[in-house]
Amino acid sequence: MTSIRRSQSLRAKTLATAAAAVGLTFALSSCAGSAGSAGGGGGEGSGSGEGFEYGASQEDVNAAVEDLEPITITFQPSAASQNSVMAPAGTVFKEIVEERSNGKITVDIVWGQAIAGYAEVHDALADGRIDVAYTLPVYQPTEFPAINDLGTAMAGLPASPYLGELVANAVGNELGWANQNALDQYEEKGLTPLTPLAASGGYYSVCSKPVESAEDWDGLQVRIASTAQSAQVQHLGGSPVSLEYTETFEALQRGTVDCTLGQLVPSAEAGIFEVAPHLGYTTDSSFSRSPGAYLAGSSFKDMPLAYQQIIFDGNALAASGGMKAVIDGNAAAVAQAKENNGQVAPFADEIQDEISTYSKELTQEAVSNGQIDENIESIISEAGEKWAKEFEELGYTDEGETSEFDEWYDTNTDYMDYARSSYENGEALSHRPS
């Protein structure tokens, strides 16, 4: 039903899913290891007591937490409610942590940013109102300039709704951990990164009319999510509009804006394709990302070491279902666009060339800020190639075009191997509390 009433009923639901991020299901591995040693570590913020090796048996973990006092942590994920497509980012983290801790840690999930919205969530983590949360540091670029600049630089990665999403999230996580400025900026605010940069889903144009040529961008009113995207839209000839995501459905329905530049999962969940069925996408490069993060608050460093490790592992190993939600949502979005007689097509070559060329300019501007490596383009390119090769060897391969994604993608795909690989073979494990 395409009505204002429907749009209003979706407001609470779509607020958080507009920035849906990585995190969901993954079973902790039972590799050899023993309690009493942190292992895999070098991370900071170690608490009291003994820890355990990553991959230790459940028996060893039980021994490590046996004499610890039970605790309850408050977790604010990205999802608006337990009924959201992104809800498992909260529920599966809860299941993993509670099971791995043998019931010693209880995770109290708070939906819909009920304690603190994205503008206040970092303060809520620092003052103890929340213990773990999904946040959007890119919404505060002056406070987290390194993350903002990394998101801008990631536009150089090739885009696809399947392998491209996996690669971008693995690269982003690696970039976040490798950037000391980003880690210091979290530390200065009393925050402990669990995932310092969550790339989330890629950005697509979702429009009320087909946008096929460079001329079609002239004067186009486009809802954007970041300062870099604002610059990109202006460069293409469009007019960027800063708009709360909850207002996007009505704005498109009334013609206040022509397009939204957004991730596909929230667009599909919010019914955006009913009023804007035309989906455009890049292939060789992408629009700048709007990175999120999973952060722990001031209580984290006071927890026993074993509890810190359980939470850290649980967050990292919860990536499997998060990617499944994002990628399944991409397939659903392509299907919805077609069901509403929309055009699903790549941008014209001339537009893609403009996006790619201007993204390089924006990246160089970001480099000049002094927050990211001067060789960031080659770093991202090499990391992208590495992860693409690794994930393809695990069986995650694009089998067709984005326009046919709903036809060739298998919704039974399991991302367990992705989650294990990106944690164990990336930068995160070296930051495990020890």
Secondary structure in CASP SS format (residue, H / E / C, confidence):
PFRMAT SS
TARGET T0000
AUTHOR 0000-0000-0000
METHOD secondary structure of the structure
MODEL  1
M C 1.00
T C 1.00
S C 1.00
I H 1.00
R H 1.00
R H 1.00
S H 1.00
Q H 1.00
S H 1.00
L C 1.00
R H 1.00
A H 1.00
K H 1.00
T H 1.00
L H 1.00
A H 1.00
T H 1.00
A C 1.00
A C 1.00
A C 1.00
A C 1.00
V C 1.00
G C 1.00
L C 1.00
T C 1.00
F C 1.00
A C 1.00
L C 1.00
S C 1.00
S C 1.00
C C 1.00
A C 1.00
G C 1.00
S C 1.00
A E 1.00
G C 1.00
S C 1.00
A C 1.00
G C 1.00
G C 1.00
G E 1.00
G E 1.00
G E 1.00
E C 1.00
G C 1.00
S C 1.00
G C 1.00
S C 1.00
G C 1.00
E C 1.00
G C 1.00
F E 1.00
E C 1.00
Y C 1.00
G C 1.00
A C 1.00
S C 1.00
Q H 1.00
E H 1.00
D H 1.00
V H 1.00
N H 1.00
A H 1.00
A H 1.00
V H 1.00
E C 1.00
D C 1.00
L C 1.00
E C 1.00
P C 1.00
I E 1.00
T E 1.00
I E 1.00
T E 1.00
F E 1.00
Q E 1.00
P C 1.00
S C 1.00
A C 1.00
A C 1.00
S C 1.00
Q C 1.00
N C 1.00
S C 1.00
V C 1.00
M C 1.00
A C 1.00
P H 1.00
A H 1.00
G H 1.00
T H 1.00
V H 1.00
F H 1.00
K H 1.00
E H 1.00
I H 1.00
V H 1.00
E H 1.00
E H 1.00
R H 1.00
S C 1.00
N C 1.00
G C 1.00
K C 1.00
I E 1.00
T E 1.00
V E 1.00
D E 1.00
I E 1.00
V C 1.00
W C 1.00
G C 1.00
Q C 1.00
A C 1.00
I C 1.00
A C 1.00
G C 1.00
Y C 1.00
A C 1.00
E C 1.00
V H 1.00
H H 1.00
D H 1.00
A H 1.00
L H 1.00
A H 1.00
D H 1.00
G C 1.00
R C 1.00
I C 1.00
D C 1.00
V E 1.00
A E 1.00
Y E 1.00
T E 1.00
L C 1.00
P H 1.00
V H 1.00
Y H 1.00
Q C 1.00
P C 1.00
T C 1.00
E C 1.00
F C 1.00
P H 1.00
A H 1.00
I H 1.00
N H 1.00
D H 1.00
L H 1.00
G H 1.00
T H 1.00
A H 1.00
M H 1.00
A H 1.00
G H 1.00
L C 1.00
P C 1.00
A C 1.00
S C 1.00
P C 1.00
Y C 1.00
L H 1.00
G H 1.00
E H 1.00
L H 1.00
V H 1.00
A H 1.00
N H 1.00
A H 1.00
V H 1.00
G H 1.00
N H 1.00
E H 1.00
L H 1.00
G H 1.00
W H 1.00
A H 1.00
N C 1.00
Q H 1.00
N H 1.00
A H 1.00
L H 1.00
D H 1.00
Q H 1.00
Y H 1.00
E H 1.00
E H 1.00
K C 1.00
G C 1.00
L C 1.00
T E 1.00
P E 1.00
L E 1.00
T E 1.00
P E 1.00
L E 1.00
A E 1.00
A C 1.00
S C 1.00
G C 1.00
G C 1.00
Y C 1.00
Y E 1.00
S E 1.00
V E 1.00
C E 1.00
S C 1.00
K C 1.00
P C 1.00
V C 1.00
E C 1.00
S C 1.00
A C 1.00
E H 1.00
D H 1.00
W H 1.00
D C 1.00
G C 1.00
L C 1.00
Q E 1.00
V E 1.00
R E 1.00
I E 1.00
A C 1.00
S C 1.00
T H 1.00
A H 1.00
Q H 1.00
S H 1.00
A H 1.00
Q H 1.00
V H 1.00
Q H 1.00
H H 1.00
L C 1.00
G C 1.00
G C 1.00
S E 1.00
P E 1.00
V E 1.00
S E 1.00
L C 1.00
E C 1.00
Y H 1.00
T H 1.00
E H 1.00
T H 1.00
F H 1.00
E H 1.00
A H 1.00
L H 1.00
Q H 1.00
R H 1.00
G C 1.00
T C 1.00
V C 1.00
D C 1.00
C E 1.00
T E 1.00
L E 1.00
G E 1.00
Q C 1.00
L H 1.00
V H 1.00
P H 1.00
S H 1.00
A H 1.00
E H 1.00
A C 1.00
G C 1.00
I H 1.00
F H 1.00
E H 1.00
V C 1.00
A C 1.00
P C 1.00
H E 1.00
L E 1.00
G E 1.00
Y E 1.00
T C 1.00
T C 1.00
D C 1.00
S C 1.00
S C 1.00
F C 1.00
S C 1.00
R C 1.00
S C 1.00
P C 1.00
G E 1.00
A E 1.00
Y E 1.00
L E 1.00
A E 1.00
G C 1.00
S C 1.00
S C 1.00
F H 1.00
K H 1.00
D H 1.00
M C 1.00
P C 1.00
L H 1.00
A H 1.00
Y H 1.00
Q H 1.00
Q H 1.00
I H 1.00
I H 1.00
F H 1.00
D H 1.00
G H 1.00
N H 1.00
A H 1.00
L C 1.00
A C 1.00
A H 1.00
S H 1.00
G H 1.00
G H 1.00
M H 1.00
K H 1.00
A H 1.00
V H 1.00
I H 1.00
D H 1.00
G H 1.00
N H 1.00
A H 1.00
A H 1.00
A H 1.00
V H 1.00
A H 1.00
Q H 1.00
A H 1.00
K H 1.00
E H 1.00
N C 1.00
N C 1.00
G C 1.00
Q C 1.00
V E 1.00
A E 1.00
P E 1.00
F C 1.00
A C 1.00
D H 1.00
E H 1.00
I H 1.00
Q H 1.00
D H 1.00
E H 1.00
I H 1.00
S H 1.00
T H 1.00
Y H 1.00
S H 1.00
K H 1.00
E H 1.00
L H 1.00
T H 1.00
Q H 1.00
E H 1.00
A H 1.00
V H 1.00
S H 1.00
N C 1.00
G C 1.00
Q C 1.00
I C 1.00
D C 1.00
E C 1.00
N C 1.00
I H 1.00
E H 1.00
S H 1.00
I H 1.00
I H 1.00
S H 1.00
E H 1.00
A H 1.00
G H 1.00
E H 1.00
K H 1.00
W H 1.00
A H 1.00
K H 1.00
E H 1.00
F H 1.00
E H 1.00
E H 1.00
L C 1.00
G C 1.00
Y C 1.00
T C 1.00
D C 1.00
E C 1.00
G C 1.00
E C 1.00
T H 1.00
S H 1.00
E H 1.00
F H 1.00
D H 1.00
E H 1.00
W H 1.00
Y C 1.00
D C 1.00
T C 1.00
N C 1.00
T C 1.00
D C 1.00
Y C 1.00
M H 1.00
D H 1.00
Y H 1.00
A H 1.00
R H 1.00
S H 1.00
S H 1.00
Y H 1.00
E H 1.00
N C 1.00
G C 1.00
E C 1.00
A H 1.00
L H 1.00
S H 1.00
H H 1.00
R E 1.00
P E 1.00
S C 1.00
END
